[in-house]
Amino acid sequence: MQNTKNAIDHLKQHQTYPATKEELVKECNELSDFSAEDKEWFIKNLPAGTYKSADDVIGALGLKPAQTMAM
């Protein structure tokens, strides 16, 4: 996932919960500001299930806010 910061921002600010993997994938596929590679990564790495919050999704994907900082 190259666009980690925007993914986290979207999950926290624009996604409604609870949300299933299928709902999250549908939303992801409709976003124009993410690359095909990031969308594919999201789909492959998000485990099936229902998520109660953005933090649940972020944790399931192993995303960390620290990844958003330039090195």
PDB file of N, CA, C, O and CB in Angstrom:
ATOM      1  N   MET A   1       0.862  -1.179   0.000  1.00  0.00           N
ATOM      2  CA  MET A   1       0.000   0.000   0.000  1.00  0.00           C
ATOM      3  C   MET A   1       0.896   1.227   0.000  1.00  0.00           C
ATOM      4  O   MET A   1       1.622   1.480   0.962  1.00  0.00           O
ATOM      5  CB  MET A   1      -0.974   0.007   1.232  1.00  0.00           C
ATOM      6  N   GLN A   2       0.840   1.976  -1.074  1.00  0.00           N
ATOM      7  CA  GLN A   2       1.676   3.170  -1.172  1.00  0.00           C
ATOM      8  C   GLN A   2       0.982   4.417  -0.638  1.00  0.00           C
ATOM      9  O   GLN A   2       1.644   5.349  -0.183  1.00  0.00           O
ATOM     10  CB  GLN A   2       2.083   3.395  -2.608  1.00  0.00           C
ATOM     11  N   ASN A   3      -0.336   4.439  -0.690  1.00  0.00           N
ATOM     12  CA  ASN A   3      -1.084   5.624  -0.293  1.00  0.00           C
ATOM     13  C   ASN A   3      -1.693   5.416   1.097  1.00  0.00           C
ATOM     14  O   ASN A   3      -2.893   5.612   1.295  1.00  0.00           O
ATOM     15  CB  ASN A   3      -2.188   5.945  -1.331  1.00  0.00           C
ATOM     16  N   THR A   4      -0.861   5.021   2.047  1.00  0.00           N
ATOM     17  CA  THR A   4      -1.319   4.659   3.375  1.00  0.00           C
ATOM     18  C   THR A   4      -2.048   5.794   4.077  1.00  0.00           C
ATOM     19  O   THR A   4      -3.109   5.576   4.662  1.00  0.00           O
ATOM     20  CB  THR A   4      -0.158   4.216   4.206  1.00  0.00           C
ATOM     21  N   LYS A   5      -1.504   6.987   4.029  1.00  0.00           N
ATOM     22  CA  LYS A   5      -2.118   8.115   4.730  1.00  0.00           C
ATOM     23  C   LYS A   5      -3.532   8.363   4.231  1.00  0.00           C
ATOM     24  O   LYS A   5      -4.453   8.518   5.033  1.00  0.00           O
ATOM     25  CB  LYS A   5      -1.274   9.378   4.557  1.00  0.00           C
ATOM     26  N   ASN A   6      -3.716   8.401   2.917  1.00  0.00           N
ATOM     27  CA  ASN A   6      -5.055   8.640   2.377  1.00  0.00           C
ATOM     28  C   ASN A   6      -5.999   7.484   2.682  1.00  0.00           C
ATOM     29  O   ASN A   6      -7.188   7.703   2.910  1.00  0.00           O
ATOM     30  CB  ASN A   6      -4.983   8.867   0.873  1.00  0.00           C
ATOM     31  N   ALA A   7      -5.487   6.264   2.688  1.00  0.00           N
ATOM     32  CA  ALA A   7      -6.321   5.109   3.018  1.00  0.00           C
ATOM     33  C   ALA A   7      -6.828   5.219   4.451  1.00  0.00           C
ATOM     34  O   ALA A   7      -8.014   5.015   4.711  1.00  0.00           O
ATOM     35  CB  ALA A   7      -5.534   3.793   2.825  1.00  0.00           C
ATOM     36  N   ILE A   8      -5.940   5.538   5.370  1.00  0.00           N
ATOM     37  CA  ILE A   8      -6.330   5.693   6.771  1.00  0.00           C
ATOM     38  C   ILE A   8      -7.313   6.841   6.919  1.00  0.00           C
ATOM     39  O   ILE A   8      -8.321   6.708   7.613  1.00  0.00           O
ATOM     40  CB  ILE A   8      -5.095   5.929   7.658  1.00  0.00           C
ATOM     41  N   ASP A   9      -7.031   7.969   6.274  1.00  0.00           N
ATOM     42  CA  ASP A   9      -7.946   9.112   6.335  1.00  0.00           C
ATOM     43  C   ASP A   9      -9.328   8.742   5.811  1.00  0.00           C
ATOM     44  O   ASP A   9     -10.338   9.097   6.418  1.00  0.00           O
ATOM     45  CB  ASP A   9      -7.382  10.291   5.535  1.00  0.00           C
ATOM     46  N   HIS A  10      -9.377   8.028   4.684  1.00  0.00           N
ATOM     47  CA  HIS A  10     -10.664   7.643   4.119  1.00  0.00           C
ATOM     48  C   HIS A  10     -11.421   6.707   5.067  1.00  0.00           C
ATOM     49  O   HIS A  10     -12.616   6.889   5.301  1.00  0.00           O
ATOM     50  CB  HIS A  10     -10.465   6.970   2.755  1.00  0.00           C
ATOM     51  N   LEU A  11     -10.728   5.719   5.602  1.00  0.00           N
ATOM     52  CA  LEU A  11     -11.373   4.773   6.512  1.00  0.00           C
ATOM     53  C   LEU A  11     -11.923   5.470   7.755  1.00  0.00           C
ATOM     54  O   LEU A  11     -12.971   5.081   8.272  1.00  0.00           O
ATOM     55  CB  LEU A  11     -10.388   3.683   6.921  1.00  0.00           C
ATOM     56  N   LYS A  12     -11.231   6.485   8.232  1.00  0.00           N
ATOM     57  CA  LYS A  12     -11.654   7.188   9.442  1.00  0.00           C
ATOM     58  C   LYS A  12     -12.724   8.239   9.186  1.00  0.00           C
ATOM     59  O   LYS A  12     -13.594   8.448  10.031  1.00  0.00           O
ATOM     60  CB  LYS A  12     -10.471   7.836  10.088  1.00  0.00           C
ATOM     61  N   GLN A  13     -12.675   8.899   8.043  1.00  0.00           N
ATOM     62  CA  GLN A  13     -13.543  10.054   7.827  1.00  0.00           C
ATOM     63  C   GLN A  13     -14.715   9.811   6.885  1.00  0.00           C
ATOM     64  O   GLN A  13     -15.724  10.511   6.978  1.00  0.00           O
ATOM     65  CB  GLN A  13     -12.737  11.171   7.300  1.00  0.00           C
ATOM     66  N   HIS A  14     -14.615   8.848   5.989  1.00  0.00           N
ATOM     67  CA  HIS A  14     -15.635   8.722   4.948  1.00  0.00           C
ATOM     68  C   HIS A  14     -16.372   7.388   4.936  1.00  0.00           C
ATOM     69  O   HIS A  14     -17.404   7.264   4.276  1.00  0.00           O
ATOM     70  CB  HIS A  14     -15.008   8.932   3.624  1.00  0.00           C
ATOM     71  N   GLN A  15     -15.874   6.409   5.635  1.00  0.00           N
ATOM     72  CA  GLN A  15     -16.499   5.087   5.639  1.00  0.00           C
ATOM     73  C   GLN A  15     -17.471   4.991   6.805  1.00  0.00           C
ATOM     74  O   GLN A  15     -17.194   5.495   7.893  1.00  0.00           O
ATOM     75  CB  GLN A  15     -15.431   3.966   5.725  1.00  0.00           C
ATOM     76  N   THR A  16     -18.607   4.344   6.578  1.00  0.00           N
ATOM     77  CA  THR A  16     -19.546   4.115   7.667  1.00  0.00           C
ATOM     78  C   THR A  16     -19.363   2.689   8.198  1.00  0.00           C
ATOM     79  O   THR A  16     -18.989   1.776   7.462  1.00  0.00           O
ATOM     80  CB  THR A  16     -21.012   4.349   7.193  1.00  0.00           C
ATOM     81  N   TYR A  17     -19.632   2.528   9.476  1.00  0.00           N
ATOM     82  CA  TYR A  17     -19.453   1.247  10.158  1.00  0.00           C
ATOM     83  C   TYR A  17     -20.710   0.909  10.925  1.00  0.00           C
ATOM     84  O   TYR A  17     -21.445   1.813  11.323  1.00  0.00           O
ATOM     85  CB  TYR A  17     -18.234   1.282  11.104  1.00  0.00           C
ATOM     86  N   PRO A  18     -20.981  -0.370  11.147  1.00  0.00           N
ATOM     87  CA  PRO A  18     -20.174  -1.522  10.773  1.00  0.00           C
ATOM     88  C   PRO A  18     -20.159  -1.711   9.262  1.00  0.00           C
ATOM     89  O   PRO A  18     -21.077  -1.290   8.557  1.00  0.00           O
ATOM     90  CB  PRO A  18     -20.697  -2.780  11.457  1.00  0.00           C
ATOM     91  N   ALA A  19     -19.098  -2.354   8.780  1.00  0.00           N
ATOM     92  CA  ALA A  19     -18.942  -2.609   7.347  1.00  0.00           C
ATOM     93  C   ALA A  19     -18.285  -3.969   7.144  1.00  0.00           C
ATOM     94  O   ALA A  19     -17.333  -4.327   7.836  1.00  0.00           O
ATOM     95  CB  ALA A  19     -18.103  -1.489   6.669  1.00  0.00           C
ATOM     96  N   THR A  20     -18.808  -4.706   6.193  1.00  0.00           N
ATOM     97  CA  THR A  20     -18.227  -6.007   5.852  1.00  0.00           C
ATOM     98  C   THR A  20     -17.067  -5.805   4.886  1.00  0.00           C
ATOM     99  O   THR A  20     -16.896  -4.725   4.320  1.00  0.00           O
ATOM    100  CB  THR A  20     -19.297  -6.952   5.234  1.00  0.00           C
ATOM    101  N   LYS A  21     -16.280  -6.849   4.706  1.00  0.00           N
ATOM    102  CA  LYS A  21     -15.205  -6.783   3.715  1.00  0.00           C
ATOM    103  C   LYS A  21     -15.788  -6.437   2.349  1.00  0.00           C
ATOM    104  O   LYS A  21     -15.225  -5.613   1.629  1.00  0.00           O
ATOM    105  CB  LYS A  21     -14.426  -8.124   3.651  1.00  0.00           C
ATOM    106  N   GLU A  22     -16.898  -7.050   1.988  1.00  0.00           N
ATOM    107  CA  GLU A  22     -17.514  -6.806   0.689  1.00  0.00           C
ATOM    108  C   GLU A  22     -17.893  -5.331   0.518  1.00  0.00           C
ATOM    109  O   GLU A  22     -17.689  -4.757  -0.552  1.00  0.00           O
ATOM    110  CB  GLU A  22     -18.752  -7.690   0.518  1.00  0.00           C
ATOM    111  N   GLU A  23     -18.436  -4.727   1.558  1.00  0.00           N
ATOM    112  CA  GLU A  23     -18.805  -3.304   1.504  1.00  0.00           C
ATOM    113  C   GLU A  23     -17.560  -2.423   1.382  1.00  0.00           C
ATOM    114  O   GLU A  23     -17.547  -1.453   0.625  1.00  0.00           O
ATOM    115  CB  GLU A  23     -19.614  -2.906   2.762  1.00  0.00           C
ATOM    116  N   LEU A  24     -16.524  -2.771   2.129  1.00  0.00           N
ATOM    117  CA  LEU A  24     -15.279  -1.993   2.078  1.00  0.00           C
ATOM    118  C   LEU A  24     -14.618  -2.109   0.705  1.00  0.00           C
ATOM    119  O   LEU A  24     -14.107  -1.120   0.179  1.00  0.00           O
ATOM    120  CB  LEU A  24     -14.304  -2.464   3.174  1.00  0.00           C
ATOM    121  N   VAL A  25     -14.624  -3.303   0.126  1.00  0.00           N
ATOM    122  CA  VAL A  25     -14.035  -3.507  -1.196  1.00  0.00           C
ATOM    123  C   VAL A  25     -14.822  -2.731  -2.251  1.00  0.00           C
ATOM    124  O   VAL A  25     -14.232  -2.110  -3.135  1.00  0.00           O
ATOM    125  CB  VAL A  25     -13.998  -5.010  -1.549  1.00  0.00           C
ATOM    126  N   LYS A  26     -16.149  -2.767  -2.159  1.00  0.00           N
ATOM    127  CA  LYS A  26     -16.985  -2.020  -3.111  1.00  0.00           C
ATOM    128  C   LYS A  26     -16.642  -0.535  -3.048  1.00  0.00           C
ATOM    129  O   LYS A  26     -16.459   0.115  -4.077  1.00  0.00           O
ATOM    130  CB  LYS A  26     -18.495  -2.239  -2.813  1.00  0.00           C
ATOM    131  N   GLU A  27     -16.558  -0.013  -1.844  1.00  0.00           N
ATOM    132  CA  GLU A  27     -16.209   1.406  -1.660  1.00  0.00           C
ATOM    133  C   GLU A  27     -14.821   1.694  -2.227  1.00  0.00           C
ATOM    134  O   GLU A  27     -14.624   2.687  -2.926  1.00  0.00           O
ATOM    135  CB  GLU A  27     -16.261   1.792  -0.160  1.00  0.00           C
ATOM    136  N   CYS A  28     -13.875   0.833  -1.926  1.00  0.00           N
ATOM    137  CA  CYS A  28     -12.503   0.987  -2.408  1.00  0.00           C
ATOM    138  C   CYS A  28     -12.467   1.051  -3.932  1.00  0.00           C
ATOM    139  O   CYS A  28     -11.792   1.904  -4.508  1.00  0.00           O
ATOM    140  CB  CYS A  28     -11.623  -0.168  -1.906  1.00  0.00           C
ATOM    141  N   ASN A  29     -13.190   0.152  -4.574  1.00  0.00           N
ATOM    142  CA  ASN A  29     -13.184   0.089  -6.034  1.00  0.00           C
ATOM    143  C   ASN A  29     -13.793   1.323  -6.689  1.00  0.00           C
ATOM    144  O   ASN A  29     -13.519   1.606  -7.855  1.00  0.00           O
ATOM    145  CB  ASN A  29     -13.926  -1.134  -6.491  1.00  0.00           C
ATOM    146  N   GLU A  30     -14.614   2.056  -5.947  1.00  0.00           N
ATOM    147  CA  GLU A  30     -15.250   3.258  -6.487  1.00  0.00           C
ATOM    148  C   GLU A  30     -14.410   4.522  -6.308  1.00  0.00           C
ATOM    149  O   GLU A  30     -14.769   5.581  -6.823  1.00  0.00           O
ATOM    150  CB  GLU A  30     -16.588   3.456  -5.833  1.00  0.00           C
ATOM    151  N   LEU A  31     -13.304   4.420  -5.587  1.00  0.00           N
ATOM    152  CA  LEU A  31     -12.460   5.585  -5.328  1.00  0.00           C
ATOM    153  C   LEU A  31     -11.496   5.810  -6.488  1.00  0.00           C
ATOM    154  O   LEU A  31     -10.810   4.887  -6.927  1.00  0.00           O
ATOM    155  CB  LEU A  31     -11.681   5.410  -4.009  1.00  0.00           C
ATOM    156  N   SER A  32     -11.456   7.030  -6.969  1.00  0.00           N
ATOM    157  CA  SER A  32     -10.590   7.335  -8.102  1.00  0.00           C
ATOM    158  C   SER A  32      -9.193   7.793  -7.681  1.00  0.00           C
ATOM    159  O   SER A  32      -8.286   7.852  -8.511  1.00  0.00           O
ATOM    160  CB  SER A  32     -11.230   8.395  -8.956  1.00  0.00           C
ATOM    161  N   ASP A  33      -9.013   8.117  -6.401  1.00  0.00           N
ATOM    162  CA  ASP A  33      -7.719   8.649  -5.964  1.00  0.00           C
ATOM    163  C   ASP A  33      -6.768   7.579  -5.430  1.00  0.00           C
ATOM    164  O   ASP A  33      -5.769   7.905  -4.789  1.00  0.00           O
ATOM    165  CB  ASP A  33      -7.937   9.689  -4.904  1.00  0.00           C
ATOM    166  N   PHE A  34      -7.072   6.295  -5.690  1.00  0.00           N
ATOM    167  CA  PHE A  34      -6.180   5.216  -5.313  1.00  0.00           C
ATOM    168  C   PHE A  34      -5.794   4.434  -6.557  1.00  0.00           C
ATOM    169  O   PHE A  34      -6.617   4.211  -7.445  1.00  0.00           O
ATOM    170  CB  PHE A  34      -6.837   4.296  -4.262  1.00  0.00           C
ATOM    171  N   SER A  35      -4.539   4.022  -6.611  1.00  0.00           N
ATOM    172  CA  SER A  35      -4.041   3.280  -7.778  1.00  0.00           C
ATOM    173  C   SER A  35      -4.631   1.873  -7.820  1.00  0.00           C
ATOM    174  O   SER A  35      -5.120   1.359  -6.814  1.00  0.00           O
ATOM    175  CB  SER A  35      -2.500   3.205  -7.754  1.00  0.00           C
ATOM    176  N   ALA A  36      -4.576   1.273  -8.979  1.00  0.00           N
ATOM    177  CA  ALA A  36      -5.033  -0.109  -9.134  1.00  0.00           C
ATOM    178  C   ALA A  36      -4.226  -1.031  -8.224  1.00  0.00           C
ATOM    179  O   ALA A  36      -4.768  -1.996  -7.685  1.00  0.00           O
ATOM    180  CB  ALA A  36      -4.913  -0.564 -10.608  1.00  0.00           C
ATOM    181  N   GLU A  37      -2.948  -0.746  -8.051  1.00  0.00           N
ATOM    182  CA  GLU A  37      -2.096  -1.570  -7.186  1.00  0.00           C
ATOM    183  C   GLU A  37      -2.538  -1.475  -5.730  1.00  0.00           C
ATOM    184  O   GLU A  37      -2.586  -2.489  -5.034  1.00  0.00           O
ATOM    185  CB  GLU A  37      -0.627  -1.145  -7.318  1.00  0.00           C
ATOM    186  N   ASP A  38      -2.862  -0.263  -5.257  1.00  0.00           N
ATOM    187  CA  ASP A  38      -3.312  -0.101  -3.882  1.00  0.00           C
ATOM    188  C   ASP A  38      -4.661  -0.780  -3.670  1.00  0.00           C
ATOM    189  O   ASP A  38      -4.892  -1.392  -2.628  1.00  0.00           O
ATOM    190  CB  ASP A  38      -3.402   1.384  -3.520  1.00  0.00           C
ATOM    191  N   LYS A  39      -5.548  -0.674  -4.649  1.00  0.00           N
ATOM    192  CA  LYS A  39      -6.849  -1.345  -4.547  1.00  0.00           C
ATOM    193  C   LYS A  39      -6.666  -2.860  -4.480  1.00  0.00           C
ATOM    194  O   LYS A  39      -7.302  -3.532  -3.668  1.00  0.00           O
ATOM    195  CB  LYS A  39      -7.751  -0.968  -5.743  1.00  0.00           C
ATOM    196  N   GLU A  40      -5.800  -3.390  -5.332  1.00  0.00           N
ATOM    197  CA  GLU A  40      -5.538  -4.829  -5.338  1.00  0.00           C
ATOM    198  C   GLU A  40      -4.946  -5.272  -4.010  1.00  0.00           C
ATOM    199  O   GLU A  40      -5.331  -6.312  -3.477  1.00  0.00           O
ATOM    200  CB  GLU A  40      -4.595  -5.203  -6.489  1.00  0.00           C
ATOM    201  N   TRP A  41      -4.007  -4.489  -3.466  1.00  0.00           N
ATOM    202  CA  TRP A  41      -3.396  -4.804  -2.177  1.00  0.00           C
ATOM    203  C   TRP A  41      -4.464  -4.842  -1.087  1.00  0.00           C
ATOM    204  O   TRP A  41      -4.489  -5.766  -0.274  1.00  0.00           O
ATOM    205  CB  TRP A  41      -2.302  -3.771  -1.824  1.00  0.00           C
ATOM    206  N   PHE A  42      -5.344  -3.843  -1.068  1.00  0.00           N
ATOM    207  CA  PHE A  42      -6.409  -3.754  -0.075  1.00  0.00           C
ATOM    208  C   PHE A  42      -7.290  -4.998  -0.122  1.00  0.00           C
ATOM    209  O   PHE A  42      -7.582  -5.597   0.913  1.00  0.00           O
ATOM    210  CB  PHE A  42      -7.255  -2.492  -0.303  1.00  0.00           C
ATOM    211  N   ILE A  43      -7.708  -5.381  -1.316  1.00  0.00           N
ATOM    212  CA  ILE A  43      -8.588  -6.540  -1.492  1.00  0.00           C
ATOM    213  C   ILE A  43      -7.906  -7.827  -1.035  1.00  0.00           C
ATOM    214  O   ILE A  43      -8.526  -8.653  -0.365  1.00  0.00           O
ATOM    215  CB  ILE A  43      -9.016  -6.668  -2.961  1.00  0.00           C
ATOM    216  N   LYS A  44      -6.650  -8.001  -1.386  1.00  0.00           N
ATOM    217  CA  LYS A  44      -5.914  -9.223  -1.034  1.00  0.00           C
ATOM    218  C   LYS A  44      -5.601  -9.319   0.451  1.00  0.00           C
ATOM    219  O   LYS A  44      -5.555 -10.419   1.003  1.00  0.00           O
ATOM    220  CB  LYS A  44      -4.628  -9.293  -1.819  1.00  0.00           C
ATOM    221  N   ASN A  45      -5.386  -8.184   1.103  1.00  0.00           N
ATOM    222  CA  ASN A  45      -4.899  -8.196   2.478  1.00  0.00           C
ATOM    223  C   ASN A  45      -5.970  -8.006   3.551  1.00  0.00           C
ATOM    224  O   ASN A  45      -5.702  -8.227   4.732  1.00  0.00           O
ATOM    225  CB  ASN A  45      -3.883  -7.144   2.633  1.00  0.00           C
ATOM    226  N   LEU A  46      -7.170  -7.603   3.161  1.00  0.00           N
ATOM    227  CA  LEU A  46      -8.225  -7.419   4.159  1.00  0.00           C
ATOM    228  C   LEU A  46      -8.913  -8.759   4.415  1.00  0.00           C
ATOM    229  O   LEU A  46      -9.524  -9.321   3.506  1.00  0.00           O
ATOM    230  CB  LEU A  46      -9.258  -6.348   3.690  1.00  0.00           C
ATOM    231  N   PRO A  47      -8.820  -9.275   5.640  1.00  0.00           N
ATOM    232  CA  PRO A  47      -9.492 -10.537   5.946  1.00  0.00           C
ATOM    233  C   PRO A  47     -11.019 -10.386   5.886  1.00  0.00           C
ATOM    234  O   PRO A  47     -11.554  -9.306   6.132  1.00  0.00           O
ATOM    235  CB  PRO A  47      -9.065 -11.039   7.335  1.00  0.00           C
ATOM    236  N   ALA A  48     -11.701 -11.470   5.560  1.00  0.00           N
ATOM    237  CA  ALA A  48     -13.159 -11.465   5.553  1.00  0.00           C
ATOM    238  C   ALA A  48     -13.664 -11.184   6.956  1.00  0.00           C
ATOM    239  O   ALA A  48     -13.038 -11.569   7.944  1.00  0.00           O
ATOM    240  CB  ALA A  48     -13.720 -12.810   5.029  1.00  0.00           C
ATOM    241  N   GLY A  49     -14.803 -10.508   7.034  1.00  0.00           N
ATOM    242  CA  GLY A  49     -15.395 -10.225   8.337  1.00  0.00           C
ATOM    243  C   GLY A  49     -16.167  -8.934   8.310  1.00  0.00           C
ATOM    244  O   GLY A  49     -16.273  -8.269   7.280  1.00  0.00           O
ATOM    245  N   THR A  50     -16.706  -8.592   9.461  1.00  0.00           N
ATOM    246  CA  THR A  50     -17.422  -7.336   9.644  1.00  0.00           C
ATOM    247  C   THR A  50     -16.603  -6.481  10.601  1.00  0.00           C
ATOM    248  O   THR A  50     -16.181  -6.941  11.662  1.00  0.00           O
ATOM    249  CB  THR A  50     -18.880  -7.572  10.188  1.00  0.00           C
ATOM    250  N   TYR A  51     -16.387  -5.246  10.214  1.00  0.00           N
ATOM    251  CA  TYR A  51     -15.543  -4.329  10.976  1.00  0.00           C
ATOM    252  C   TYR A  51     -16.401  -3.264  11.640  1.00  0.00           C
ATOM    253  O   TYR A  51     -17.272  -2.666  11.008  1.00  0.00           O
ATOM    254  CB  TYR A  51     -14.481  -3.678  10.068  1.00  0.00           C
ATOM    255  N   LYS A  52     -16.141  -3.034  12.931  1.00  0.00           N
ATOM    256  CA  LYS A  52     -16.930  -2.085  13.713  1.00  0.00           C
ATOM    257  C   LYS A  52     -16.411  -0.660  13.625  1.00  0.00           C
ATOM    258  O   LYS A  52     -17.136   0.288  13.927  1.00  0.00           O
ATOM    259  CB  LYS A  52     -16.959  -2.513  15.148  1.00  0.00           C
ATOM    260  N   SER A  53     -15.150  -0.504  13.209  1.00  0.00           N
ATOM    261  CA  SER A  53     -14.554   0.831  13.183  1.00  0.00           C
ATOM    262  C   SER A  53     -13.372   0.872  12.221  1.00  0.00           C
ATOM    263  O   SER A  53     -12.883  -0.160  11.761  1.00  0.00           O
ATOM    264  CB  SER A  53     -14.107   1.250  14.593  1.00  0.00           C
ATOM    265  N   ALA A  54     -12.931   2.081  11.932  1.00  0.00           N
ATOM    266  CA  ALA A  54     -11.744   2.261  11.098  1.00  0.00           C
ATOM    267  C   ALA A  54     -10.534   1.613  11.743  1.00  0.00           C
ATOM    268  O   ALA A  54      -9.699   1.027  11.054  1.00  0.00           O
ATOM    269  CB  ALA A  54     -11.478   3.749  10.850  1.00  0.00           C
ATOM    270  N   ASP A  55     -10.434   1.714  13.048  1.00  0.00           N
ATOM    271  CA  ASP A  55      -9.294   1.113  13.746  1.00  0.00           C
ATOM    272  C   ASP A  55      -9.272  -0.401  13.566  1.00  0.00           C
ATOM    273  O   ASP A  55      -8.198  -0.997  13.487  1.00  0.00           O
ATOM    274  CB  ASP A  55      -9.338   1.461  15.238  1.00  0.00           C
ATOM    275  N   ASP A  56     -10.451  -1.034  13.499  1.00  0.00           N
ATOM    276  CA  ASP A  56     -10.506  -2.476  13.252  1.00  0.00           C
ATOM    277  C   ASP A  56      -9.933  -2.812  11.882  1.00  0.00           C
ATOM    278  O   ASP A  56      -9.176  -3.772  11.739  1.00  0.00           O
ATOM    279  CB  ASP A  56     -11.950  -2.987  13.361  1.00  0.00           C
ATOM    280  N   VAL A  57     -10.294  -2.017  10.872  1.00  0.00           N
ATOM    281  CA  VAL A  57      -9.809  -2.249   9.506  1.00  0.00           C
ATOM    282  C   VAL A  57      -8.306  -1.989   9.428  1.00  0.00           C
ATOM    283  O   VAL A  57      -7.556  -2.780   8.855  1.00  0.00           O
ATOM    284  CB  VAL A  57     -10.564  -1.347   8.494  1.00  0.00           C
ATOM    285  N   ILE A  58      -7.883  -0.883  10.006  1.00  0.00           N
ATOM    286  CA  ILE A  58      -6.468  -0.511   9.980  1.00  0.00           C
ATOM    287  C   ILE A  58      -5.623  -1.592  10.660  1.00  0.00           C
ATOM    288  O   ILE A  58      -4.552  -1.953  10.172  1.00  0.00           O
ATOM    289  CB  ILE A  58      -6.252   0.857  10.673  1.00  0.00           C
ATOM    290  N   GLY A  59      -6.119  -2.103  11.792  1.00  0.00           N
ATOM    291  CA  GLY A  59      -5.408  -3.170  12.496  1.00  0.00           C
ATOM    292  C   GLY A  59      -5.367  -4.463  11.690  1.00  0.00           C
ATOM    293  O   GLY A  59      -4.339  -5.139  11.646  1.00  0.00           O
ATOM    294  N   ALA A  60      -6.481  -4.806  11.055  1.00  0.00           N
ATOM    295  CA  ALA A  60      -6.545  -6.040  10.258  1.00  0.00           C
ATOM    296  C   ALA A  60      -5.582  -5.983   9.078  1.00  0.00           C
ATOM    297  O   ALA A  60      -5.029  -7.004   8.668  1.00  0.00           O
ATOM    298  CB  ALA A  60      -7.979  -6.280   9.753  1.00  0.00           C
ATOM    299  N   LEU A  61      -5.386  -4.795   8.539  1.00  0.00           N
ATOM    300  CA  LEU A  61      -4.484  -4.617   7.403  1.00  0.00           C
ATOM    301  C   LEU A  61      -3.025  -4.438   7.829  1.00  0.00           C
ATOM    302  O   LEU A  61      -2.114  -4.513   7.005  1.00  0.00           O
ATOM    303  CB  LEU A  61      -4.924  -3.423   6.586  1.00  0.00           C
ATOM    304  N   GLY A  62      -2.819  -4.201   9.122  1.00  0.00           N
ATOM    305  CA  GLY A  62      -1.456  -3.978   9.616  1.00  0.00           C
ATOM    306  C   GLY A  62      -0.911  -2.610   9.242  1.00  0.00           C
ATOM    307  O   GLY A  62       0.302  -2.403   9.202  1.00  0.00           O
ATOM    308  N   LEU A  63      -1.823  -1.673   8.966  1.00  0.00           N
ATOM    309  CA  LEU A  63      -1.379  -0.314   8.622  1.00  0.00           C
ATOM    310  C   LEU A  63      -1.065   0.430   9.902  1.00  0.00           C
ATOM    311  O   LEU A  63      -1.728   0.244  10.922  1.00  0.00           O
ATOM    312  CB  LEU A  63      -2.462   0.451   7.790  1.00  0.00           C
ATOM    313  N   LYS A  64      -0.061   1.262   9.841  1.00  0.00           N
ATOM    314  CA  LYS A  64       0.325   2.053  11.007  1.00  0.00           C
ATOM    315  C   LYS A  64       0.476   3.496  10.581  1.00  0.00           C
ATOM    316  O   LYS A  64       1.045   3.773   9.525  1.00  0.00           O
ATOM    317  CB  LYS A  64       1.639   1.523  11.645  1.00  0.00           C
ATOM    318  N   PRO A  65      -0.031   4.432  11.395  1.00  0.00           N
ATOM    319  CA  PRO A  65       0.129   5.846  11.053  1.00  0.00           C
ATOM    320  C   PRO A  65       1.576   6.236  10.808  1.00  0.00           C
ATOM    321  O   PRO A  65       1.845   7.140  10.016  1.00  0.00           O
ATOM    322  CB  PRO A  65      -0.438   6.702  12.147  1.00  0.00           C
ATOM    323  N   ALA A  66       2.513   5.572  11.473  1.00  0.00           N
ATOM    324  CA  ALA A  66       3.933   5.886  11.269  1.00  0.00           C
ATOM    325  C   ALA A  66       4.343   5.675   9.816  1.00  0.00           C
ATOM    326  O   ALA A  66       5.291   6.300   9.340  1.00  0.00           O
ATOM    327  CB  ALA A  66       4.809   5.024  12.188  1.00  0.00           C
ATOM    328  N   GLN A  67       3.623   4.787   9.101  1.00  0.00           N
ATOM    329  CA  GLN A  67       3.940   4.533   7.695  1.00  0.00           C
ATOM    330  C   GLN A  67       3.641   5.753   6.829  1.00  0.00           C
ATOM    331  O   GLN A  67       4.098   5.833   5.689  1.00  0.00           O
ATOM    332  CB  GLN A  67       3.154   3.324   7.182  1.00  0.00           C
ATOM    333  N   THR A  68       2.886   6.690   7.357  1.00  0.00           N
ATOM    334  CA  THR A  68       2.520   7.862   6.567  1.00  0.00           C
ATOM    335  C   THR A  68       3.617   8.920   6.582  1.00  0.00           C
ATOM    336  O   THR A  68       3.567   9.870   5.801  1.00  0.00           O
ATOM    337  CB  THR A  68       1.220   8.458   7.085  1.00  0.00           C
ATOM    338  N   MET A  69       4.602   8.770   7.454  1.00  0.00           N
ATOM    339  CA  MET A  69       5.669   9.755   7.560  1.00  0.00           C
ATOM    340  C   MET A  69       6.775   9.456   6.549  1.00  0.00           C
ATOM    341  O   MET A  69       7.163   8.305   6.348  1.00  0.00           O
ATOM    342  CB  MET A  69       6.239   9.778   8.989  1.00  0.00           C
ATOM    343  N   ALA A  70       7.266  10.510   5.925  1.00  0.00           N
ATOM    344  CA  ALA A  70       8.363  10.349   4.960  1.00  0.00           C
ATOM    345  C   ALA A  70       9.632  10.014   5.723  1.00  0.00           C
ATOM    346  O   ALA A  70       9.867  10.514   6.823  1.00  0.00           O
ATOM    347  CB  ALA A  70       8.560  11.639   4.093  1.00  0.00           C
ATOM    348  N   MET A  71      10.438   9.167   5.122  1.00  0.00           N
ATOM    349  CA  MET A  71      11.688   8.783   5.783  1.00  0.00           C
ATOM    350  C   MET A  71      12.816   9.615   5.256  1.00  0.00           C
ATOM    351  O   MET A  71      13.958   9.448   5.685  1.00  0.00           O
ATOM    352  CB  MET A  71      11.991   7.297   5.585  1.00  0.00           C
TER     353      MET A  71
END
